[in-house]
Amino acid sequence: MNETTIQRRVLIFLLGATFLLFIFLVRPFLSSLLLAAALAIISQPLCNSVKKIAGGRAGLSAMVTIVFLALIVLVPIGLLGAYIATQALNVYSDVAGDGRGVALLEGIATQIEDRARVFAPDFSIDIHAYTGQIASWMFGHVGMIFSNVAQFFLVLSLALLGLYYFLKDGKKFVDAVVSYSPLSDKYDREIIARLEIAVKSVLRGSLIIAFIQGILTGVGFMIFGVPNGALWGSIAAISALVPTVGTSLVLFPGIAYLILQQNFIGAAGLFVWGMLAVGLIDNFLGPRLIERKVAIHPFLILLSVLGGISFFGLIGYLLGPLVLSFLFAILKVYQVEFAQKAKE
């Protein structure tokens, strides 16, 4: 073993050890970095348009883009999140506090029992047992929920700072990654291009459509008299990612609630609202927002969202699909460059 080989191996070892140490140091902020990169990919066209108006000043263009995104997107989402949190506390108070929610559930359960006992005389629903379990679960997780909300805004704040630098110096970052990567420049550029397509497909397509469907579901609940519409709308935004059934997982229980309340007009209205306002959004916006070059199954997107929330907290709604997008970008390059050539 000559001296050059030893020096190369020592250098590689030091490089690997230092890189792992750096990853360990910034590990709490990796989610912010990933989110900033995704937002940069989506908002880069807007930033480029602003840059033309601003005379090519990259820093000013990045700042204007971030302010625009904050005013148009982030502030409304923050206000909506605060409203949802308030409604979640109201539900918790009804279940575990003054008992109004329990009384309402008992009334609904009584109506269900009366109808079910025609076919099963011994049928009964123990509402107190179920509400006790729900209250215990909510009491045990309320701290975690607010902790995740605080974590979400911390991650978002750091992501906005990262977004500024990605928009301002994005090309320099890409060139640096390509330069330091052990892969050939061709593969690096291909992976980056595929990743951009996948991110736009998943975030700008599937997640935005699901978010809009969730908002429309919540609005429908408010219009037709289902309580805590914003809270159920946020749940519908996740259920919208479930293949085939989608927001019906939330809409049909809402319709059933209105029927049990003998609000048949409201139930019919919510049904029509769900079919038209909510159901047609996917058909109308889908072809315009989703990049068809990347076919990621909705079930995989759902799993990535749920896994992302479990691993990263609330911000995982975005970060989980990002990881999935990166996986598909690499798989596509492998399929095109290696797998097909191996078969030839």
C-alpha positions in Angstrom: 0.0 0.0 0.0 1.7 3.2 -1.2 1.6 6.5 0.6 -0.9 8.1 -1.9 -3.4 5.3 -1.2 -3.1 5.8 2.6 -3.5 9.5 2.3 -6.6 9.0 0.1 -8.2 6.6 2.6 -7.4 8.8 5.6 -8.9 11.8 3.7 -12.1 9.8 2.9 -12.4 8.7 6.5 -12.0 12.2 7.8 -14.5 13.5 5.2 -17.1 10.9 6.1 -16.6 11.4 9.9 -16.9 15.2 9.6 -19.9 14.9 7.3 -21.7 12.6 9.8 -20.8 14.9 12.6 -22.3 17.9 10.7 -25.5 15.9 10.0 -25.7 15.1 13.7 -25.3 18.8 14.6 -28.0 20.0 12.1 -30.3 16.9 12.6 -32.9 18.9 14.5 -33.2 21.3 11.6 -33.1 18.9 8.6 -36.8 19.1 8.3 -36.6 22.9 7.9 -33.9 22.4 5.2 -36.0 19.9 3.3 -39.1 22.1 3.5 -37.1 25.1 2.3 -35.7 23.2 -0.7 -39.2 22.0 -1.6 -40.7 25.5 -1.4 -37.8 26.8 -3.5 -38.6 24.4 -6.2 -42.2 25.4 -6.3 -41.7 29.1 -6.0 -38.7 29.5 -8.3 -40.8 30.4 -11.3 -42.4 33.2 -9.3 -39.0 34.4 -8.1 -37.7 34.4 -11.7 -40.6 36.6 -12.8 -40.0 39.0 -9.9 -36.2 39.1 -10.7 -37.0 40.3 -14.3 -39.0 43.2 -12.8 -36.4 43.9 -10.1 -33.6 44.2 -12.7 -31.9 40.9 -11.8 -31.4 41.6 -8.1 -31.5 38.1 -6.6 -31.7 39.1 -3.0 -34.6 41.6 -3.5 -36.5 39.1 -5.7 -36.1 36.3 -3.1 -37.4 38.6 -0.3 -40.4 39.8 -2.3 -41.3 36.2 -3.2 -41.2 35.2 0.5 -43.3 38.1 1.6 -45.8 37.3 -1.1 -46.0 33.6 0.0 -46.3 34.6 3.6 -49.2 37.0 2.9 -51.1 34.8 0.5 -50.4 31.3 1.9 -48.7 31.2 5.3 -50.7 33.8 7.2 -54.1 32.3 6.2 -52.8 28.8 7.1 -51.6 30.1 10.5 -55.0 31.7 11.2 -56.8 28.6 10.1 -54.5 26.5 12.3 -55.3 28.6 15.3 -59.0 28.3 14.6 -58.7 24.5 14.3 -56.9 24.3 17.6 -59.7 26.3 19.2 -62.3 23.9 17.9 -60.2 20.9 19.0 -60.2 22.4 22.6 -64.0 22.9 22.3 -64.4 19.2 21.4 -62.2 18.2 24.3 -64.1 20.5 26.7 -67.4 19.0 25.5 -66.2 15.4 26.0 -64.3 15.8 29.2 -65.7 18.9 30.7 -69.3 20.1 31.0 -70.9 17.0 29.4 -72.8 18.8 26.6 -71.0 16.7 24.1 -71.8 13.5 26.0 -75.5 14.5 26.2 -75.5 15.0 22.4 -73.8 11.7 21.7 -76.3 9.9 24.1 -79.2 11.4 22.1 -77.7 10.2 18.8 -76.9 6.8 20.3 -80.5 6.5 21.6 -81.8 7.1 18.1 -79.5 4.5 16.6 -80.4 2.0 19.3 -84.2 2.5 18.7 -83.7 1.7 15.0 -81.2 -1.2 15.5 -83.4 -3.0 18.1 -86.0 -3.7 15.5 -83.5 -6.2 14.1 -81.4 -6.9 17.3 -83.4 -6.4 20.5 -80.3 -6.6 22.7 -78.3 -3.9 20.8 -76.9 -1.1 22.9 -74.2 1.6 22.8 -72.4 2.5 26.0 -71.6 6.2 25.3 -70.0 6.8 28.7 -67.5 4.0 28.2 -66.5 5.4 24.8 -66.3 9.0 25.8 -64.2 8.1 28.8 -61.7 6.4 26.5 -61.8 9.4 24.2 -61.3 11.9 27.0 -58.4 9.8 28.4 -56.7 9.7 25.1 -57.2 13.5 24.4 -56.0 14.4 27.9 -52.8 12.3 27.4 -52.1 13.8 24.0 -53.1 17.4 24.3 -49.6 18.4 25.4 -48.1 16.5 22.5 -50.5 18.2 20.0 -49.5 21.7 21.2 -45.9 20.7 21.2 -46.2 19.7 17.6 -47.9 23.0 16.8 -45.0 24.9 18.3 -42.5 22.7 16.5 -44.3 23.3 13.2 -44.0 27.1 13.5 -40.3 26.8 14.5 -39.6 24.6 11.5 -41.5 26.9 9.3 -39.6 30.0 10.5 -36.2 28.3 9.8 -37.5 27.1 6.5 -38.4 30.6 5.4 -34.8 31.7 6.2 -33.5 28.8 4.2 -35.9 29.5 1.4 -34.4 33.0 1.0 -30.9 31.6 0.5 -32.2 28.8 -1.8 -34.0 31.4 -4.0 -31.1 33.8 -3.9 -28.2 31.3 -4.4 -30.0 28.2 -5.7 -27.9 27.7 -8.7 -24.7 27.9 -6.6 -26.1 25.2 -4.3 -26.9 22.9 -7.2 -23.5 23.4 -8.8 -21.9 22.6 -5.4 -23.9 19.4 -5.0 -23.0 18.3 -8.5 -19.3 19.2 -8.0 -18.9 17.3 -4.7 -21.1 14.3 -5.6 -19.2 11.1 -6.4 -21.7 10.3 -9.2 -21.2 11.6 -12.7 -22.5 15.1 -13.5 -25.0 13.5 -15.9 -26.6 11.4 -13.2 -26.6 14.3 -10.7 -28.4 16.6 -13.1 -30.9 13.9 -14.0 -31.7 13.2 -10.3 -32.2 16.9 -9.6 -34.4 17.3 -12.6 -36.5 14.3 -11.7 -36.7 15.4 -8.1 -38.1 18.8 -9.2 -40.8 17.1 -11.3 -41.7 14.7 -8.5 -41.9 17.5 -5.9 -44.1 19.6 -8.2 -46.3 16.6 -8.8 -46.8 15.7 -5.2 -46.8 19.0 -3.4 -48.3 21.3 -6.0 -50.7 18.6 -7.2 -51.9 16.0 -4.7 -51.4 17.9 -1.4 -52.8 21.2 -2.7 -55.8 19.5 -4.0 -56.3 17.6 -0.8 -55.9 20.8 1.2 -58.5 22.6 -1.0 -60.9 19.6 -0.6 -60.4 19.8 3.2 -61.3 23.5 3.2 -64.4 23.0 1.1 -65.5 20.1 3.4 -65.1 22.4 6.4 -67.0 25.2 4.7 -69.8 22.7 3.8 -70.0 21.6 7.4 -70.4 25.2 8.6 -73.0 26.0 6.0 -75.2 23.0 6.7 -75.0 22.9 10.5 -72.3 20.3 11.4 -70.4 21.7 14.4 -66.6 22.2 14.4 -66.4 22.4 10.7 -62.8 23.6 10.6 -61.6 20.7 12.7 -63.4 18.1 10.5 -62.1 19.9 7.4 -58.5 19.4 8.6 -59.2 15.7 9.0 -60.8 15.7 5.5 -57.6 17.2 4.1 -55.8 14.0 5.1 -58.7 11.6 4.2 -58.7 13.2 0.7 -55.5 11.3 0.1 -57.1 7.9 0.7 -57.6 6.3 -2.8 -61.2 5.9 -4.0 -63.1 7.0 -0.8 -61.3 10.3 -0.1 -63.3 13.0 1.7 -66.4 10.7 1.9 -64.8 9.3 5.1 -65.6 12.6 6.7 -68.6 13.8 4.6 -70.8 10.7 5.1 -70.5 10.8 8.9 -71.5 14.5 8.7 -74.5 13.7 6.6 -75.4 10.9 9.0 -75.2 13.4 11.9 -77.6 15.8 10.1 -80.0 13.0 9.4 -80.0 11.9 13.1 -80.7 15.5 14.0 -83.6 15.3 11.6 -82.1 18.1 9.5 -82.9 16.4 6.2 -82.6 19.5 4.1 -79.1 20.1 5.5 -78.2 16.5 4.9 -79.3 16.7 1.3 -77.5 20.0 0.9 -74.2 18.6 2.3 -74.5 15.5 0.0 -74.9 17.7 -3.1 -72.1 20.0 -1.8 -69.8 17.0 -1.4 -70.6 15.7 -4.9 -70.2 19.0 -6.7 -67.9 21.4 -4.7 -65.6 18.8 -3.2 -65.8 15.9 -5.6 -65.2 17.8 -8.8 -62.2 19.7 -7.5 -60.0 16.7 -8.2 -61.2 16.4 -11.8 -60.9 20.2 -12.4 -57.6 21.0 -10.8 -55.9 17.6 -11.0 -54.9 17.8 -14.7 -53.7 21.3 -14.3 -51.6 20.8 -11.2 -50.3 17.3 -11.3 -47.2 16.5 -13.4 -48.1 13.4 -15.4 -44.4 12.5 -16.0 -44.3 11.1 -12.4 -47.0 8.5 -11.6 -46.9 8.1 -7.8 -49.8 6.1 -6.5 -52.1 8.0 -4.2 -51.9 5.2 -1.6 -48.1 5.7 -1.4 -48.6 9.5 -1.0 -51.1 8.7 1.9 -48.6 6.4 3.6 -45.8 9.1 3.2 -48.1 11.7 4.8 -49.0 9.5 7.7 -45.5 8.3 8.2 -44.2 11.9 7.8 -46.6 13.2 10.5 -45.6 10.3 12.8 -41.8 11.0 12.3 -41.6 14.7 11.8 -44.8 16.0 13.6 -47.3 18.2 11.8 -44.7 19.4 9.3 -44.5 15.8 8.1 -47.6 16.5 6.0 -45.2 18.1 3.6 -41.9 16.3 4.4 -43.2 12.7 4.1 -44.1 13.2 0.4 -40.8 14.9 -0.1 -38.9 11.8 0.9 -41.2 9.8 -1.4 -40.5 12.2 -4.2 -36.7 11.8 -3.8 -37.1 8.0 -3.8 -39.0 8.1 -7.1 -36.5 10.5 -8.6 -33.6 8.1 -7.9 -35.7 5.0 -9.0 -36.5 6.8 -12.3 -32.9 7.5 -13.1 -31.9 3.9 -12.1 -34.7 2.6 -14.4 -33.6 4.7 -17.4 -29.9 4.5 -17.1 -29.2 1.1 -15.6 -32.1 -1.3 -15.5 -33.0 -1.0 -19.1 -29.4 -1.2 -20.3 -28.9 -4.4 -18.2 -31.8 -6.0 -20.1 -30.4 -5.1 -23.5 
